[in-house]
Amino acid sequence: MWETVAGYFVINAETGLVDLTWPVIAALIIAGFMVGIINTIAGSGTVITYSLFMLLGLPANIANGTIRFGVIMQTFSASAIFYKGGRLNMKKGLVLAIPVILGTVLGAQIATQINQKVFEKVLGVVMVIMLLSVFYDPKVWLKEQIEKINRKFTLKQALLFFAVGVYGGFIHIGVGIFLLAILVVNAGYDLIKANALKVFIVLLYSPFALGVFILNNQVDYRLGLISAIGNVFGGIVASRFAIKKGAGFVRWFLFAVILLFSIKLILF
């Protein structure tokens, strides 16, 4: 009736649900905390809880839906800190989030219809290209470009944010990095303000993605809500740290995350 995984986690063979022992609860909260930090400062941290959920017996599609609980909680707490610190333009975030939300609903709907392994390899190559761009023109990532910030919202921008929304609804992992790139290179924000907008936009679209997965019965409330506890504190710590350390630190942190995530996607 019960199966032991990795010597610590016990899964009911009939229901497929993990037994919520203290080691499991601790692992979920710690993983959520790490994800909250990485996602708030850069992105792709969700791969940690995604992998843990699958280790605990969740199918990939249910793990994909379950991670959304933590995403909502970490972005809520981080957005509050960024707003309090004067780095979040909520009005701009609401405008930019509209095409993202539309894309998210579509992406979540098609989440199980794409060959994920092939998709991950392509994504890895894209990440390497993005990695080079982070250091090709450092000033773009560290200083605001007022002329870009003040210009009207264009159709090109709407399509870019819609595309990011489709990806975010589909798998979410790495969406923060794509959002940062668009907000910095295309929209003209420095990394700290772009980070704040990124977090807020993810907060706005994530409930829609979660709703699609809930309607399709592809979430595990127990694991998702427990790990979300760690996400909240990770988001708080990371947002305060990002404000204190500035754009230079965020840029190096982003470089490290993209490098590691690219290696994982391409080689494994």
N, C-alpha and C positions, 0 to 999 in steps of 0.2 A: 504493500500500500504506500510506503514511503520510500523515496530515493534520496541518497545523500550526494550532493554536488560539491566538489572541491573540498570535501571533508568537513564543511561548516554548514552549508545550506541544505535544508531538508524540504523536498518537494513532494506533495501528495500526488501519486501516480494517477489517481482517478480524476482529480479536479485540475491537476496541473498547476496548482497554486502553492507558493512557497509558505512554509511555516514561519510566522513572524516571531522569531526568537530575538533575543537582545543583540547577538552578533549581526543579524540581518538588519535590524533597525539602525544599529550604529553605522553599518556600511552604507545604508541608504542616506542617512543624514550627512555623513562625511563626504560622500560622493556629491550630494546636492550642494554642499558648501563649496567644494572645489569647482563645480560647474558654475555656480553663481559668480565666483571670482573671475574665472576665465571668460565667461560669456559677457560680463559687464565691461571688462577692459578691452576685449578683442572679439572673440567668437569661437565656435567649434567645440566649446567645452561640453556641450550636450552629449558628445560621443561617449563620455564617461558613464553617465546614467543610462544611456541607450545600451551600452555594452553590459552594464550591471543588470539591467532588467532582463536582458536575454539570458544572462548567466543564471538568473533566478527562475528561468522557465518560461518567460513571455515570448511569444512569437514576435518576429520583427515588426509586423504591422501594429500589434498591440503596444509594443515598446515605443513605437513611433507616436502613437496617440498619447501614451501615458506620460511621456516627457513634458508634455505641454502644461501640466499642472505646475511643475517647477519653474518653467519659463515665465508663466504669468506672475508667480509670486516674486521671483527675483527681479523682474523688470518693474514691478510695482514699487518695491522697496528702493531700487536704484533710482528710478525716476523721481521719487520723492526727495532723495538726497541731492540729485542734480538740480532739481527745481529750487530747493532751499538754498543751494550754493550759487544760484543765479546763472547756471550754465544751460538750462533747458528752455528753448523757445517752444512752448506748448502750441501756440497758434500755428506756427510753421509745421510742427509735427502732425497736427490734425489734418492739414492740407495734404502733406506728403503721404499720410497713411491711407488715404482713400484708394488710390490704385493698388497699393500693397494688399489691402484687405480683399479687394476684388480678385486679385491674383491668388491670394491664399486659399480662398474657397475652391477655386479651380484646382490648385495644386494638391490640396488634401483629397479631392475627389478622385484624382488619377494616381494617388500614392502607390497603389498596388499594381499598376498596369505597365510599369517600366522595368526593364532588366537592371536591377540595382547595381550589380557588379560592374557592368559596362559604364553605367552612369558615374560610379565612383572613380573609375580610372580617368574619364574625361575631366571630372571635377578636379582631380589631383593635378593634371596638366595646367588647368586654368589657375589653380592656386599658385603654382610655380611662377607663372607669368605675373600674377599679382604680387608675388614676393619680390620680384625684380623691380616692379614699379614703385614699391615702397621706398626703395633707395635710389631710384633713378633721378628723382627730383625731390629731395627732402623738404624744400621750402613749401611745396604744394601741401604736404602733410602737416606742417607745423604752423603755418600762418594762414589767417583768413584771407579770402579773396572777395572783397566787398562787392565788386561789380557782379560776381556770380550770385552772391547771396541776395542782392537787391533786384535781380532781374525777375521777370514774370515766369511763372511755372509753365514750362513748355510741354508740347506733346512728346518730345523725345524723353524728357524727364519722366513723364507719366508712364511711358512704355518701359523705361528702365525699372521704375519702382514696381510696376505690374509684374515684370519678369521675376524680380526678386521675391515678390509675394507668392508667385507660383512655386518657386523653389522652396520658400519657407513653409508653405503648406504641404509640400511633398515630403520633405525630410527634416527641415529646420537646421540640421547640423551644418555650420559654416555660413548661415545666412547673415550673421552679424558682420562677418568680414566683407561680404558683398555690399551690405548696406553702408559700412564705413567707407568703402572705396567710392561709391557713388556720391555720398554726402560730402566727401573731401574733394575728389577730383572734379566731379560734375557740378555740385551745388556750392562749393567754395568754402566750407566750414573747416576750422582747424580741428585737430583730432579730439580735443576735449568736448567741444560743442557738438561735433559730429557723433561722438560717443553717446552723449546725452540724448540726442535726437534718435539715434539708433535704438537705444533702450526703450524709449517712449513709443516708437513706431512698432517695435516687437510686442510691447504691452498691448497696443491697440488691436493688432491683428491676431494675436494668439488665441483669444477666446473664440474667434470664428473658426480657426483650425480645430480647436478642441471640440467645438460643437459638432463639426462634421464627423470626427472620430467617435464621439459619444453616440450620435445617431446611428452609426454603423456598428455600435457595440464593440469598439476596439480600444478600450481603456481599462486599466486596472486602478481603481480608486485608492486601494490600500497603499500600494507601492508609490503611486504618484504623489499622494498627499504627504506621506512620511518623508520622502526625499525633498519635497518642497520646503520643509522646515529648514533644511540646510541651505537651499537656494536663497531663501530670504536673507539669512545672515551673510552669505557670500556676496550677495548683491549690495548690501549695506557697506560691508568692509571695502569692496572693490571700488565703488563709486566715490567714497571718501578718499581713498588712496589715489585714484586717478586725478581728482581735483587738486590734491596736495602736491603730487609729483609733476603734473603738467604733461604737455603733448609729447615731449621728448621721451619720457618714460613709456608712455602708451605706444609710441612708435616701435620701440625695441621689443616690448611685450608682444605687440602684434606680429612683428617679424618672427619671433620664436614660435608662436602658436601656428602661423601659416606654414613654417618650415616643417614642424613636427606633423601637422595634419596632412601635408602634401606627401611626406614620406610614407605615412600610414596608408593613404589611399592608393598610391602608385605601387608600393612594394608588397602590401599584404592583402 
